[in-house]
Amino acid sequence: MTIKVSRVIRYVVAIVLALLNVAPIYWIIITSFKSYREAFQIPPIFFKWINFQSYQGYFAQDGLMNSLANSVLSTSLSVLVAMLFGCFAAYALSRTRLRGGEFIAFFMMATRFIPPISTVIPLFLAMRYFSLYDTVTGLVILLAAMNIPYAVWMMRGFFKEVPIEVEEAAWVDGCSRLGGFFRIVLPMCKPGLAATAVLTTLFAWNDFMYALIMTSSEARTLPMTISMFMGDQGVEWNQMAAASTVIMLPALVFSIFVQRHMARGLTFGALKG
């Protein structure tokens, strides 16, 4: 009887926590189907018939396709750069007996402890000096720099789980160190690669601060389109909700399909770093 009661309590707690996490997403989606007047209605409307008027207004924006292309390009390229440099750095830190290796790994991750807003001014000046302001190239560099510490920290844990004897056997058979890295180590760390790629993709896709400050019009990304519905006349919550839903859906669908790998990376590889 006691076991059944404890199981019921666990289920209730799990359901409550799930509802608390789903509630904001539901509210954004339901608000996106409301009109401007309904979004401000009190008491609020919790159930609404589907109305795509807000979505039509959002997709009618000038330059939306350019923002979409910038988001896809900056996200994909920054993740590719972060994974490439992150994997090489993580492998070096996990395999070589480098003095201070643990400190270097911690220092790289500690750079992400600094509030990003505190680095905005020097980064902005650097972007202006090198003519990278309002360019996709500059945004890719910033997003890659933001994601490399995460890639190093996570992949280092996975590389440590690959026995060095497996690589040594490949070396005996004539495989070079670089060949062993690509042919032996990386294939054995596929879950880690998937988990790290998922997190870095989500960080880059959802970035708002760097895109807001380091871009203007040419390199504007999708998250920036949300702020366009905030003006002197008020906030168009229904349009903002529609924009948020459109931006959220790709990341949400992507996360659902790879959640198994992402969970394994967060609970296994990362903790071994």
Protein Blocks (a to p, Z undefined) as FASTA:
>chain_A
ZZmmmmmmmmmmmmmmmmmmmmmmmmmmmmmmpcfklmmpccddfbdcddfklmmmmmmp
ghklmmmmmmmmmmmmmmmmmmmmmmmmmmmmmmpccehklmmmmmmmmmmmpcfklmmm
mmmmmmmmnopghifklmmmmmmmmmmmmmmmmmmmmmmmpcfklmmmmmmnopafklmm
mmmmmmmmmmmmmmmmmmmmmmmmmpmklmmmmpcklmpcfklmmmmmgcfkbccfklmm
mmmmmmmmmmmmmmmmmmmmmmmmmmmmmmmZZ
